[in-house]
Amino acid sequence: MTLLDYPGHLACTVFLGGCDFRCPFCHNFGLIDGTEKPVLTDEELFRFLDRRRGLLDGVAVTGGEPCLHRDLPDLLRRIKDRGFAVKLDTNGYHPKMLAALLEEGLVDYVAMDVKNSPQKYPQTCGLDSLDLTPIEESVSLLLNCAEDYEFRTTVVAELHREEDFEAIGAWIAGAKRYFLQCFTDRDSVPFANLHPPGVEDMTRYLACVRRYVPAAAVRGMEGDFSAGGQS
């Protein structure tokens, strides 16, 4: 149960396994490499939700990468049929699935990760190479077709520089929302020796992207970012 994962909603979070990427800073790597086994069947999930009608108003579906699952539309239909709003977290690598969900009205809010500047995308995703075409299609889809959405970047000191946020800002210019999320180390993160950026760096990065997305803000970090607008 969460007040944070779905802005403006009292929600629960449903984690689905599997992902295309192997991001070295991932907090949910056990869902990706198969070490975390399923906790609930679909029917157990729906019994859980049925008992919480009137208590919860939203369900955040995350992963892993939910859009890998062909039966995702059916899962979301069954959630929506129970009266819950749906937020979807995605890496943006499955634009056809994302477009189908938006067209059918199965998601009320989409949060898409923008891992890094285009030049550093494969490295940041833990891959040797990556076709960025699907990412570009999903960015365009949200900018032009989605009613409520956000882009977000988990900022890691070893992976991000100011010029990366210049490129990201130009890529998602005019976006409704964009959040810089400060990396937090946990035992579940697959790679050691990664660190969060400092407040000074985050302040510079935020100022950079606000030239393109005025509503950009920082999440998950203490510090004064009020000079650019929002703390």
FENZI-V311547 format. One record per pair of residues at least 12 apart in sequence whose ideal C-beta (glycine too) atoms are under 10 Angstrom apart, sorted by sequence separation. I is the first residue (numbers start at 1). J is the second residue. If there is no record, write none. Layout:
I:J  I:J
This chain:
1:13  19:31  20:32  76:88  98:110  113:125  118:130  139:151  153:165  168:180  183:195  184:196  206:218  216:228  217:229  218:230  15:28  17:30  18:31  19:32  88:101  119:132  138:151  165:178  183:196  205:218  216:229  217:230  218:231  17:31  18:32  19:33  45:59  61:75  88:102  98:112  118:132  121:135  182:196  183:197  214:228  215:229  216:230  217:231  15:30  16:31  17:32  18:33  61:76  86:101  115:130  153:168  165:180  181:196  182:197  203:218  214:229  215:230  15:31  17:33  18:34  59:75  72:88  182:198  202:218  214:230  17:34  59:76  90:107  118:135  151:168  180:197  182:199  17:35  61:79  88:106  92:110  118:136  207:225  210:228  17:36  86:105  88:107  93:112  153:172  182:201  199:218  202:221  206:225  209:228  210:229  17:37  59:79  86:106  87:107  88:108  89:109  90:110  92:112  93:113  115:135  151:171  160:180  182:202  203:223  207:227  208:228  210:230  15:36  17:38  58:79  59:80  67:88  86:107  87:108  88:109  89:110  90:111  91:112  92:113  114:135  151:172  202:223  203:224  206:227  207:228  16:38  66:88  67:89  68:90  72:94  85:107  86:108  87:109  88:110  89:111  90:112  91:113  92:114  113:135  180:202  199:221  203:225  206:228  207:229  15:38  59:82  66:89  67:90  68:91  85:108  86:109  87:110  88:111  89:112  90:113  91:114  92:115  112:135  160:183  198:221  199:222  200:223  202:225  203:226  206:229  15:39  65:89  66:90  67:91  73:97  80:104  84:108  85:109  86:110  87:111  88:112  89:113  91:115  114:138  151:175  155:179  159:183  196:220  197:221  199:223  203:227  204:228  206:230  15:40  59:84  60:85  61:86  62:87  63:88  64:89  65:90  66:91  67:92  68:93  69:94  72:97  76:101  80:105  114:139  150:175  151:176  152:177  153:178  154:179  155:180  157:182  158:183  180:205  196:221  198:223  199:224  203:228  14:40  56:82  57:83  58:84  59:85  60:86  61:87  62:88  63:89  65:91  67:93  68:94  80:106  112:138  149:175  150:176  151:177  152:178  153:179  154:180  155:181  156:182  157:183  180:206  199:225  56:83  57:84  58:85  59:86  60:87  61:88  62:89  63:90  64:91  65:92  67:94  70:97  73:100  77:104  79:106  80:107  112:139  149:176  150:177  151:178  152:179  153:180  154:181  155:182  156:183  179:206  36:64  56:84  57:85  58:86  59:87  60:88  61:89  62:90  63:91  65:93  66:94  67:95  69:97  72:100  73:101  76:104  77:105  80:108  110:138  143:171  148:176  149:177  150:178  151:179  152:180  153:181  154:182  155:183  178:206  180:208  42:71  46:75  49:78  53:82  54:83  56:85  58:87  59:88  60:89  61:90  65:94  67:96  68:97  72:101  76:105  77:106  112:141  124:153  143:172  147:176  148:177  150:179  152:181  154:183  156:185  180:209  45:75  49:79  52:82  53:83  67:97  76:106  112:142  124:154  142:172  143:173  144:174  146:176  154:184  179:209  14:45  31:62  32:63  53:84  66:97  67:98  73:104  75:106  76:107  110:141  111:142  143:174  178:209  31:63  32:64  42:74  46:78  50:82  52:84  65:97  66:98  74:106  93:125  110:142  124:156  139:171  140:172  143:175  178:210  12:45  31:64  32:65  42:75  45:78  46:79  49:82  67:100  73:106  139:172  142:175  143:176  156:189  158:191  14:48  28:62  30:64  31:65  45:79  49:83  67:101  72:106  73:107  91:125  112:146  142:176  175:209  178:212  179:213  14:49  28:63  29:64  46:81  49:84  66:101  72:107  124:159  136:171  156:191  158:193  159:194  178:213  12:48  28:64  42:78  46:82  98:134  110:146  117:153  123:159  124:160  135:171  139:175  158:194  161:197  165:201  169:205  173:209  177:213  178:214  179:215  180:216  181:217  182:218  184:220  12:49  26:63  93:130  109:146  110:147  112:149  114:151  115:152  116:153  157:194  158:195  160:197  165:202  168:205  172:209  175:212  176:213  178:215  179:216  180:217  181:218  182:219  183:220  184:221  26:64  93:131  95:133  96:134  99:137  109:147  110:148  111:149  112:150  113:151  114:152  115:153  116:154  156:194  157:195  159:197  173:211  174:212  175:213  177:215  178:216  179:217  180:218  181:219  182:220  183:221  93:132  95:134  98:137  99:138  102:141  107:146  108:147  109:148  110:149  111:150  112:151  113:152  114:153  115:154  116:155  120:159  156:195  157:196  158:197  162:201  165:204  166:205  169:208  170:209  173:212  174:213  175:214  176:215  177:216  178:217  179:218  180:219  181:220  182:221  12:52  92:132  93:133  94:134  95:135  98:138  102:142  107:147  108:148  109:149  110:150  111:151  112:152  113:153  114:154  116:156  120:160  124:164  156:196  157:197  161:201  165:205  168:208  169:209  172:212  173:213  174:214  175:215  177:217  179:219  180:220  181:221  182:222  66:107  93:134  95:136  96:137  97:138  107:148  108:149  109:150  110:151  111:152  113:154  115:156  120:161  155:196  156:197  157:198  160:201  164:205  165:206  167:208  168:209  169:210  170:211  171:212  172:213  175:216  179:220  180:221  182:223  10:52  92:134  93:135  95:137  96:138  99:141  103:145  105:147  107:149  154:196  155:197  160:202  162:204  165:207  166:208  167:209  169:211  170:212  12:55  21:64  91:134  92:135  94:137  95:138  98:141  102:145  116:159  117:160  120:163  161:204  162:205  165:208  166:209  169:212  12:56  19:63  20:64  21:65  91:135  92:136  93:137  94:138  95:139  98:142  102:146  115:159  116:160  117:161  119:163  120:164  157:201  161:205  164:208  165:209  168:212  169:213  172:216  10:55  11:56  13:58  14:59  15:60  16:61  18:63  19:64  20:65  61:106  92:137  93:138  95:140  96:141  102:147  115:160  116:161  119:164  160:205  162:207  163:208  164:209  165:210  166:211  168:213  180:225  10:56  11:57  12:58  13:59  14:60  15:61  16:62  17:63  18:64  19:65  61:107  92:138  95:141  99:145  117:163  118:164  155:201  162:208  165:211  166:212  9:56  10:57  11:58  12:59  13:60  14:61  15:62  16:63  17:64  18:65  19:66  20:67  91:138  92:139  95:142  98:145  99:146  102:149  117:164  120:167  155:202  165:212  169:216  9:57  10:58  11:59  12:60  13:61  14:62  15:63  16:64  17:65  18:66  19:67  20:68  65:113  90:138  98:146  116:164  117:165  119:167  168:216  8:57  9:58  11:60  12:61  13:62  14:63  15:64  16:65  17:66  18:67  19:68  59:108  60:109  62:111  92:141  115:164  116:165  117:166  118:167  6:56  8:58  9:59  11:61  16:66  18:68  58:108  92:142  117:167  118:168  155:205  1:52  6:57  7:58  9:60  15:66  16:67  17:68  18:69  58:109  60:111  116:167  117:168  155:206  165:216  6:58  14:66  16:68  17:69  90:142  116:168  117:169  153:205  5:58  6:59  7:60  16:69  115:168  117:170  118:171  1:55  2:56  5:59  6:60  114:168  117:171  1:56  5:60  6:61  2:58  4:60  5:61  16:72  153:209  5:62  114:171  2:60  114:172  151:209  16:75  92:151  112:172  14:75  87:148  88:149  114:175  87:149  151:213  85:148  87:150  89:152  112:175  153:216  155:218  114:178  126:190  152:216  155:219  14:79  126:191  150:215  151:216  152:217  154:219  155:220  111:177  154:220  155:221  150:217  152:219  23:91  109:177  111:179  113:181  150:219  21:91  20:91  67:138  12:84  14:86  19:91  21:93  11:84  16:89  20:93  11:85  13:87  15:89  19:93  20:94  9:84  11:86  9:85  11:87  13:89  8:85  9:86  6:84  9:87  6:85  8:87  6:86  7:87  6:87  5:87  6:89  5:89  23:113  25:115  21:113  23:115  23:116  21:115  32:126  29:126  9:108  24:123  25:124  26:125  9:109  21:121  24:124  26:126  8:109  21:122  23:124  24:125  25:126  6:108  7:109  23:125  24:126  6:109  21:124  22:125  23:126  7:111  21:125  22:126  23:127  6:111  20:125  21:126  22:127  5:111  19:125  21:127  19:126  20:127  21:130  20:130  20:134  27:154  26:154  25:154  25:155  23:154  25:156  24:156  23:156  25:158  24:158  25:159  24:159  23:159  8:148  7:148  7:150  36:188  35:188  27:183  27:184  29:186  31:188  33:190  25:183  27:185  28:186  30:188  32:190  25:184  27:186  29:188  25:185  26:186  27:187  28:188  29:189  30:190  25:186  27:188  28:189  29:190  26:188  27:189  29:191  26:189  27:190  25:189  26:190  24:189  25:190  26:191  23:189  24:190  25:191  23:190  24:191  22:190  23:191  24:192  22:191  24:193  25:194  7:177  24:194  25:195  25:196  7:179  4:219  4:220
